[in-house]
Structure formats: C-alpha cells, structure tokens
C-alpha cells in the first residue's frame, strides 16, 4: 500500500471530526469538508485501482443520498451542510454494509444527541457566557447533527476497507 493511498484514506476520519467540531461550535459545516471528502474518494479510488463499475455504484449511492437529503433540507428537516456531508460520506461507503452501519449509527447517535439537547434545554438557561454553549442551549436552535454524523462515520470507517488501506501503511 502506498503512502499516498494511506494519506488519502485518512482524510475521511479527519473530515468527519472537523465537521462535528465545526457544527457544534458554529452550527455550520464548511462546504470544503464535503468537497474534500469527494476529492479524496476520487483520489483513493484511482490510486487504489477501484474499477469503474464500483466507482459508478458508489456515485449512484452518493447521488441518491444527496437527492433524499436535499429533499429533507427543502422540507426544513435538516441543514444543507448535513445533507452534503451525508452524501459525501455515502460516496465513500457505497452500496455496502458499511453504509447501513453508518446510517444506523447516525440515527442512533442523533437520537441520543437530540434527546440530550432537549433535556439540557429544559433545565439549563442559555446564560453560560460561552457563545457556542448558549447557542446550543437556545430553544430556537436546531441540532448540530454532524455531532452524530461524525462519530457514525468513524465507526463505519473503522471496519471498512478504507481503514484497512490506511492501517496497512501506518499500522
């Protein structure tokens, strides 16, 4: 395994951590993070020798995820950054059990996150003096869902061939 392949594969976990941190601190996911995920996937697929049929199936899953999550965004059920992050993540996992693992854990972690925020908002006033905490505690604020998407992506990534590619070089 090449250093280039391992480095490209490590972009995924880094982007997931940065997306979660950015979302909790500012309620935004910079467009450059999903864009980096897409570019790193393309590079990893090329360097790793992924065949065109596999690239096509991964791309189809990405496009389907983007279409579905964009619909959720339009309906006001999720943020645009979350929609783009889910689609970029789906590109990496493609039509595999790792995608199902990601989606299941995103729902599970997101449910706990939402319940935790609702409970905290019910008992703690947004007067801590810490800007991002006060924003999170505000009842009008949404849920920074990348806080769930990031760890869900890391869990799915850890058992994926991508992690094996990175670990083969660095491990």
ZADO-1210 file (C-alpha; in nm, 4 decimals, padded with zeros to 6 digits):
<atoms>
<atom x="00.0000" y="00.0000" z="00.0000" code="UNK" pos="1"/>
<atom x="00.1340" y="00.3411" z="-00.0862" code="UNK" pos="2"/>
<atom x="00.1771" y="00.6381" z="00.1384" code="UNK" pos="3"/>
<atom x="-00.0475" y="00.8355" z="-00.0984" code="UNK" pos="4"/>
<atom x="-00.3336" y="00.5863" z="-00.0630" code="UNK" pos="5"/>
<atom x="-00.2994" y="00.5760" z="00.3147" code="UNK" pos="6"/>
<atom x="-00.2911" y="00.9545" z="00.3363" code="UNK" pos="7"/>
<atom x="-00.5968" y="00.9927" z="00.1132" code="UNK" pos="8"/>
<atom x="-00.7846" y="00.7379" z="00.3230" code="UNK" pos="9"/>
<atom x="-00.7033" y="00.9296" z="00.6411" code="UNK" pos="10"/>
<atom x="-00.8755" y="01.2392" z="00.5037" code="UNK" pos="11"/>
<atom x="-01.2103" y="01.0716" z="00.5755" code="UNK" pos="12"/>
<atom x="-01.1770" y="01.0483" z="00.9558" code="UNK" pos="13"/>
<atom x="-01.0154" y="01.3910" z="00.9729" code="UNK" pos="14"/>
<atom x="-01.3031" y="01.5490" z="00.7782" code="UNK" pos="15"/>
<atom x="-01.5627" y="01.3766" z="00.9978" code="UNK" pos="16"/>
<atom x="-01.4007" y="01.5068" z="01.3163" code="UNK" pos="17"/>
<atom x="-01.3696" y="01.8582" z="01.1724" code="UNK" pos="18"/>
<atom x="-01.7339" y="01.8554" z="01.0568" code="UNK" pos="19"/>
<atom x="-01.8543" y="01.7566" z="01.4050" code="UNK" pos="20"/>
<atom x="-01.6390" y="02.0224" z="01.5734" code="UNK" pos="21"/>
<atom x="-01.7430" y="02.2919" z="01.3291" code="UNK" pos="22"/>
<atom x="-02.1106" y="02.2086" z="01.3659" code="UNK" pos="23"/>
<atom x="-02.1063" y="02.2101" z="01.7461" code="UNK" pos="24"/>
<atom x="-01.9119" y="02.5369" z="01.7574" code="UNK" pos="25"/>
<atom x="-02.0853" y="02.7312" z="01.4789" code="UNK" pos="26"/>
<atom x="-02.3870" y="02.5293" z="01.3585" code="UNK" pos="27"/>
<atom x="-02.2274" y="02.5138" z="01.0142" code="UNK" pos="28"/>
<atom x="-02.0337" y="02.2577" z="00.8147" code="UNK" pos="29"/>
<atom x="-01.7985" y="02.4335" z="00.5728" code="UNK" pos="30"/>
<atom x="-01.8540" y="02.3308" z="00.2095" code="UNK" pos="31"/>
<atom x="-01.4850" y="02.2493" z="00.1817" code="UNK" pos="32"/>
<atom x="-01.5256" y="01.9442" z="00.4076" code="UNK" pos="33"/>
<atom x="-01.7730" y="01.7522" z="00.1857" code="UNK" pos="34"/>
<atom x="-01.5729" y="01.8731" z="-00.1162" code="UNK" pos="35"/>
<atom x="-01.2516" y="01.7337" z="00.0362" code="UNK" pos="36"/>
<atom x="-01.4299" y="01.4053" z="00.1047" code="UNK" pos="37"/>
<atom x="-01.5387" y="01.3792" z="-00.2585" code="UNK" pos="38"/>
<atom x="-01.1937" y="01.4671" z="-00.3930" code="UNK" pos="39"/>
<atom x="-01.0211" y="01.2292" z="-00.1513" code="UNK" pos="40"/>
<atom x="-01.2585" y="00.9496" z="-00.2556" code="UNK" pos="41"/>
<atom x="-01.1804" y="01.0101" z="-00.6223" code="UNK" pos="42"/>
<atom x="-00.8086" y="01.0040" z="-00.5466" code="UNK" pos="43"/>
<atom x="-00.8368" y="00.6958" z="-00.3270" code="UNK" pos="44"/>
<atom x="-01.0447" y="00.5123" z="-00.5864" code="UNK" pos="45"/>
<atom x="-00.7907" y="00.5953" z="-00.8577" code="UNK" pos="46"/>
<atom x="-00.4815" y="00.5125" z="-00.6538" code="UNK" pos="47"/>
<atom x="-00.6449" y="00.2004" z="-00.5080" code="UNK" pos="48"/>
<atom x="-00.7460" y="00.0718" z="-00.8505" code="UNK" pos="49"/>
<atom x="-01.1224" y="00.0735" z="-00.7969" code="UNK" pos="50"/>
<atom x="-01.2953" y="-00.0409" z="-01.1156" code="UNK" pos="51"/>
<atom x="-01.5374" y="00.1893" z="-01.2998" code="UNK" pos="52"/>
<atom x="-01.8427" y="-00.0191" z="-01.2089" code="UNK" pos="53"/>
<atom x="-01.7645" y="00.0219" z="-00.8390" code="UNK" pos="54"/>
<atom x="-01.6992" y="00.3936" z="-00.8789" code="UNK" pos="55"/>
<atom x="-02.0332" y="00.4161" z="-01.0590" code="UNK" pos="56"/>
<atom x="-02.2221" y="00.2328" z="-00.7848" code="UNK" pos="57"/>
<atom x="-02.0607" y="00.4485" z="-00.5154" code="UNK" pos="58"/>
<atom x="-02.1507" y="00.7594" z="-00.7193" code="UNK" pos="59"/>
<atom x="-02.5107" y="00.6391" z="-00.7568" code="UNK" pos="60"/>
<atom x="-02.5394" y="00.5946" z="-00.3799" code="UNK" pos="61"/>
<atom x="-02.3955" y="00.9447" z="-00.3321" code="UNK" pos="62"/>
<atom x="-02.6398" y="01.0999" z="-00.5806" code="UNK" pos="63"/>
<atom x="-02.9336" y="00.9171" z="-00.4232" code="UNK" pos="64"/>
<atom x="-02.8288" y="01.0306" z="-00.0756" code="UNK" pos="65"/>
<atom x="-02.7906" y="01.3885" z="-00.1983" code="UNK" pos="66"/>
<atom x="-03.1347" y="01.3825" z="-00.3604" code="UNK" pos="67"/>
<atom x="-03.3008" y="01.2431" z="-00.0465" code="UNK" pos="68"/>
<atom x="-03.1198" y="01.4692" z="00.1968" code="UNK" pos="69"/>
<atom x="-03.1759" y="01.7751" z="-00.0243" code="UNK" pos="70"/>
<atom x="-03.5468" y="01.6956" z="-00.0024" code="UNK" pos="71"/>
<atom x="-03.5132" y="01.6871" z="00.3763" code="UNK" pos="72"/>
<atom x="-03.3310" y="02.0210" z="00.3640" code="UNK" pos="73"/>
<atom x="-03.6034" y="02.1788" z="00.1495" code="UNK" pos="74"/>
<atom x="-03.8655" y="02.0475" z="00.3933" code="UNK" pos="75"/>
<atom x="-03.6737" y="02.2125" z="00.6794" code="UNK" pos="76"/>
<atom x="-03.5888" y="01.8834" z="00.8485" code="UNK" pos="77"/>
<atom x="-03.2105" y="01.9147" z="00.8232" code="UNK" pos="78"/>
<atom x="-02.9414" y="02.1633" z="00.7381" code="UNK" pos="79"/>
<atom x="-02.7763" y="02.1871" z="00.3994" code="UNK" pos="80"/>
<atom x="-02.4342" y="02.1066" z="00.5421" code="UNK" pos="81"/>
<atom x="-02.5697" y="01.7868" z="00.6947" code="UNK" pos="82"/>
<atom x="-02.7202" y="01.6892" z="00.3576" code="UNK" pos="83"/>
<atom x="-02.3889" y="01.7420" z="00.1781" code="UNK" pos="84"/>
<atom x="-02.1920" y="01.5616" z="00.4482" code="UNK" pos="85"/>
<atom x="-02.4223" y="01.2577" z="00.4346" code="UNK" pos="86"/>
<atom x="-02.3943" y="01.2421" z="00.0553" code="UNK" pos="87"/>
<atom x="-02.0129" y="01.2731" z="00.0600" code="UNK" pos="88"/>
<atom x="-01.9937" y="01.0042" z="00.3278" code="UNK" pos="89"/>
<atom x="-02.2258" y="00.7788" z="00.1269" code="UNK" pos="90"/>
<atom x="-01.9850" y="00.8141" z="-00.1651" code="UNK" pos="91"/>
<atom x="-01.7104" y="00.6521" z="00.0422" code="UNK" pos="92"/>
<atom x="-01.9230" y="00.3640" z="00.1690" code="UNK" pos="93"/>
<atom x="-02.1230" y="00.2986" z="-00.1465" code="UNK" pos="94"/>
<atom x="-02.3704" y="00.0086" z="-00.1599" code="UNK" pos="95"/>
<atom x="-02.2074" y="-00.1868" z="00.1240" code="UNK" pos="96"/>
<atom x="-02.2945" y="-00.2933" z="00.4764" code="UNK" pos="97"/>
<atom x="-02.0710" y="-00.0070" z="00.5927" code="UNK" pos="98"/>
<atom x="-02.3285" y="00.2393" z="00.4586" code="UNK" pos="99"/>
<atom x="-02.6024" y="00.0690" z="00.6592" code="UNK" pos="100"/>
<atom x="-02.3764" y="00.0761" z="00.9651" code="UNK" pos="101"/>
<atom x="-02.3210" y="00.4481" z="00.9110" code="UNK" pos="102"/>
<atom x="-02.6911" y="00.5257" z="00.8673" code="UNK" pos="103"/>
<atom x="-02.7944" y="00.3156" z="01.1673" code="UNK" pos="104"/>
<atom x="-02.5364" y="00.4754" z="01.3950" code="UNK" pos="105"/>
<atom x="-02.6152" y="00.8241" z="01.2653" code="UNK" pos="106"/>
<atom x="-02.9804" y="00.7692" z="01.3594" code="UNK" pos="107"/>
<atom x="-02.8889" y="00.6184" z="01.6968" code="UNK" pos="108"/>
<atom x="-02.6309" y="00.8824" z="01.7893" code="UNK" pos="109"/>
<atom x="-02.8551" y="01.1556" z="01.6518" code="UNK" pos="110"/>
<atom x="-03.1449" y="01.0378" z="01.8642" code="UNK" pos="111"/>
<atom x="-02.9322" y="01.0456" z="02.1780" code="UNK" pos="112"/>
<atom x="-02.7923" y="01.3847" z="02.0815" code="UNK" pos="113"/>
<atom x="-03.1384" y="01.5290" z="02.0215" code="UNK" pos="114"/>
<atom x="-03.2818" y="01.3891" z="02.3452" code="UNK" pos="115"/>
<atom x="-02.9797" y="01.5141" z="02.5365" code="UNK" pos="116"/>
<atom x="-03.0117" y="01.8626" z="02.3917" code="UNK" pos="117"/>
<atom x="-03.3857" y="01.8742" z="02.4599" code="UNK" pos="118"/>
<atom x="-03.3260" y="01.7669" z="02.8206" code="UNK" pos="119"/>
<atom x="-03.0457" y="02.0199" z="02.8665" code="UNK" pos="120"/>
<atom x="-03.2557" y="02.2965" z="02.7125" code="UNK" pos="121"/>
<atom x="-03.5382" y="02.2161" z="02.9539" code="UNK" pos="122"/>
<atom x="-03.3230" y="02.2638" z="03.2638" code="UNK" pos="123"/>
<atom x="-03.0294" y="02.4901" z="03.1731" code="UNK" pos="124"/>
<atom x="-03.0727" y="02.8511" z="03.0686" code="UNK" pos="125"/>
<atom x="-02.8555" y="02.9735" z="02.7802" code="UNK" pos="126"/>
<atom x="-02.6628" y="03.2078" z="03.0088" code="UNK" pos="127"/>
<atom x="-02.3280" y="03.0334" z="03.0473" code="UNK" pos="128"/>
<atom x="-02.1348" y="03.3136" z="02.8814" code="UNK" pos="129"/>
<atom x="-01.9820" y="03.0659" z="02.6373" code="UNK" pos="130"/>
<atom x="-02.1175" y="03.1591" z="02.2941" code="UNK" pos="131"/>
<atom x="-02.1453" y="02.8136" z="02.1373" code="UNK" pos="132"/>
<atom x="-02.2951" y="02.6606" z="02.4563" code="UNK" pos="133"/>
<atom x="-02.5526" y="02.9372" z="02.4844" code="UNK" pos="134"/>
<atom x="-02.6419" y="02.8876" z="02.1176" code="UNK" pos="135"/>
<atom x="-02.6825" y="02.5108" z="02.1720" code="UNK" pos="136"/>
<atom x="-02.8974" y="02.5690" z="02.4795" code="UNK" pos="137"/>
<atom x="-03.1243" y="02.8136" z="02.2972" code="UNK" pos="138"/>
<atom x="-03.4626" y="02.6536" z="02.2310" code="UNK" pos="139"/>
<atom x="-03.4807" y="02.8062" z="01.8838" code="UNK" pos="140"/>
<atom x="-03.1518" y="02.6466" z="01.7803" code="UNK" pos="141"/>
<atom x="-03.1546" y="02.3293" z="01.5755" code="UNK" pos="142"/>
<atom x="-02.9470" y="02.0194" z="01.6385" code="UNK" pos="143"/>
<atom x="-02.5843" y="02.0179" z="01.5196" code="UNK" pos="144"/>
<atom x="-02.6330" y="01.6803" z="01.3553" code="UNK" pos="145"/>
<atom x="-02.2731" y="01.6454" z="01.2374" code="UNK" pos="146"/>
<atom x="-02.2006" y="01.5739" z="01.6039" code="UNK" pos="147"/>
<atom x="-02.3802" y="01.2436" z="01.5348" code="UNK" pos="148"/>
<atom x="-02.2736" y="01.2027" z="01.1716" code="UNK" pos="149"/>
<atom x="-01.9038" y="01.2360" z="01.2549" code="UNK" pos="150"/>
<atom x="-01.8838" y="00.9526" z="01.5093" code="UNK" pos="151"/>
<atom x="-02.1190" y="00.7379" z="01.2996" code="UNK" pos="152"/>
<atom x="-01.8837" y="00.7817" z="01.0045" code="UNK" pos="153"/>
<atom x="-01.5826" y="00.6951" z="01.2182" code="UNK" pos="154"/>
<atom x="-01.7462" y="00.3754" z="01.3452" code="UNK" pos="155"/>
<atom x="-01.8354" y="00.2621" z="00.9925" code="UNK" pos="156"/>
<atom x="-01.4962" y="00.3677" z="00.8571" code="UNK" pos="157"/>
<atom x="-01.3102" y="00.1681" z="01.1222" code="UNK" pos="158"/>
<atom x="-01.4344" y="-00.1617" z="00.9795" code="UNK" pos="159"/>
<atom x="-01.4201" y="-00.0581" z="00.6139" code="UNK" pos="160"/>
<atom x="-01.1592" y="-00.1426" z="00.3510" code="UNK" pos="161"/>
<atom x="-01.0556" y="00.2239" z="00.3617" code="UNK" pos="162"/>
<atom x="-00.9373" y="00.1897" z="00.7207" code="UNK" pos="163"/>
<atom x="-00.7554" y="-00.1272" z="00.6248" code="UNK" pos="164"/>
<atom x="-00.5793" y="00.0663" z="00.3484" code="UNK" pos="165"/>
<atom x="-00.4692" y="00.3393" z="00.5868" code="UNK" pos="166"/>
<atom x="-00.3777" y="00.0959" z="00.8629" code="UNK" pos="167"/>
<atom x="-00.1723" y="-00.1242" z="00.6318" code="UNK" pos="168"/>
<atom x="00.0709" y="00.1595" z="00.5793" code="UNK" pos="169"/>
<atom x="00.0582" y="00.3430" z="00.9134" code="UNK" pos="170"/>
<atom x="-00.0267" y="00.0482" z="01.1387" code="UNK" pos="171"/>
</atoms>
